[in-house]
Amino acid sequence: MTRDIKPRPNHREYIRILRRLTPQQRLTKAFELSEFTKQLFIHGLRKRFPNLSEEEFRKLLLERLDKCHNRNY
């Protein structure tokens, strides 16, 4: 069985850099990446639905975000 894994030539360097960060720096980086992901999601959604009003867009965004949350409670 073969594994189709995308080459990651800088992965070792990335891990090395992460290991040098303090816990506080790692947490900050996690928050930054989370915000970046959120903005990317919003931008992509806006591109797919450019004609929605702000109210319609907000409703769609909240519906889509709700689908992302874990339902195991």
KOLFIKE-584772 format. One record per residue: x, y, z of N, C-alpha, C in turn. Coordinates in steps of 0.001 Angstrom, whole numbers, padded with zeros to 6 digits, always signed. Layout:
KOLFIKE-584772
XYZXYZXYZ;...
//
This chain:
KOLFIKE-584772
+000846-001170+000000+000000+000000+000000+000898+001242+000000;+000668+002153-000939+001465+003376-001012+000742+004514-000320;+001518+005413+000188+000961+006598+000852+001252+007811-000013;+000207+008502-000421+000371+009727-001199+000454+010902-000242;+001665+011182+000183+001887+012280+001119+002571+013412+000372;+002036+014587+000534+002606+015771-000103+003996+016029+000484;+004975+016255-000374+006324+016542+000131+006330+017809+001001;+007037+017740+002093+007149+018882+003005+008629+019129+003291;+009315+019772+002344+010769+019921+002480+011192+020762+003681;+010333+021620+004180+010705+022492+005300+010133+022034+006635;+009548+020871+006666+008877+020402+007883+009841+020277+009070;+010999+019701+008852+011968+019546+009948+012383+020909+010519;+012592+021866+009625+012965+023216+010060+011820+023855+010858;+010597+023666+010390+009414+024189+011076+009321+023621+012499;+009487+022325+012633+009433+021676+013946+010569+022181+014840;+011749+022332+014281+012895+022840+015045+012601+024240+015587;+012027+025083+014757+011687+026450+015185+010608+026417+016268;+009591+025593+016078+008529+025493+017086+009071+025049+018442;+010011+024141+018432+010568+023631+019689+011354+024693+020444;+011852+025694+019722+012608+026767+020388+011693+027838+020987;+010426+027834+020625+009500+028834+021151+009134+028533+022595;+008862+029576+023345+008359+029390+024712+006897+028974+024623;+006356+028404+025688+004930+028067+025677+004048+029277+025354;+004406+030422+025863+003634+031634+025591+003693+031994+024094;+004875+031860+023498+005015+032144+022068+004221+031145+021229;+004218+029894+021643+003441+028875+020923+001952+029175+020983;+001487+029583+022146+000072+029926+022296-000279+031129+021425;+000582+032132+021428+000373+033306+020579+000305+032895+019118;+001217+032025+018703+001227+031550+017315-000054+030784+017001;-000543+029995+017927-001798+029261+017712-002964+030228+017516;-003021+031283+018326-004071+032288+018165-003956+032996+016814;-002734+033313+016409-002522+033964+015114-002994+033070+013971;-002643+031798+014034-003052+030869+012983-004567+030674+012972;-005168+030662+014141-006617+030529+014235-007310+031730+013600;-006822+032927+013885-007400+034145+013300-007186+034167+011787;-006017+033753+011334-005739+033703+009898-006706+032743+009206;-006925+031572+009804-007835+030583+009244-009257+031134+009171;-009683+031808+010214-011021+032404+010238-011177+033435+009119;-010180+034314+008954-010248+035335+007916-010226+034714+006512;-009457+033655+006343-009409+032951+005068-010762+032327+004750;-011393+031737+005756-012722+031145+005606-013741+032209+005203;-013723+033342+005891-014656+034431+005592-014434+034955+004174;-013184+035144+003802-012864+035630+002459-013374+034660+001386;-013141+033370+001587-013599+032366+000627-015110+032320+000523;-015776+032439+001651-017239+032434+001664-017775+033670+000950;-017151+034812+001189-017574+036058+000531-017375+035955-000986;-016285+035290-001407-016049+035103-002842-017114+034214-003474;-017557+033211-002718-018582+032296-003240-019954+032928-003274;-020209+033864-002375-021528+034487-002261-021393+036015-002239;-020924+036597-003345-020643+038038-003347-021888+038927-003308;-023042+038393-003655-024241+039221-003762-025107+039228-002508;-024672+038549-001460-025469+038537-000235-025328+039863+000502;-026413+040266+001133-026346+041456+001989-025520+041102+003217;-025124+042102+003968-024346+041851+005191-025121+040948+006144;-026405+041178+006273-027236+040361+007172-027315+038919+006684;-027514+038730+005385-027579+037376+004822-026228+036676+004955;-025168+037438+004700-023825+036863+004804-023524+036439+006236;-023852+037281+007189-023624+036953+008601-024383+035692+009003;-025621+035569+008542-026425+034378+008845-025769+033134+008243;-025342+033237+006977-024666+032115+006323-023381+031748+007052;-022600+032759+007403-021341+032526+008119-021590+031787+009430;-022554+032233+010200-022857+031584+011478-023353+030160+011281;-024137+029931+010242-024600+028565+009948-023421+027663+009606;-022513+028169+008786-021348+027369+008394-020419+027112+009582;-020214+028127+010397-019368+027947+011583-019984+026949+012545;-021297+026975+012663-021994+026036+013555-021756+024592+013119;-021652+024379+011819-021398+023033+011306-019984+022546+011637;-019088+023484+011887-017687+023141+012169-017473+022676+013603;-018376+022986+014484-018168+022700+015899-018504+021246+016208;-017741+020676+017107-017907+019302+017526-019244+019128+018237;-019982+018139+017856-021294+017879+018448-021263+016850+019588;-020084+016441+019996-019988+015442+021067-020043+016099+022429;-021217+016242+022987-021340+016795+024336-022364+016076+025135;
//
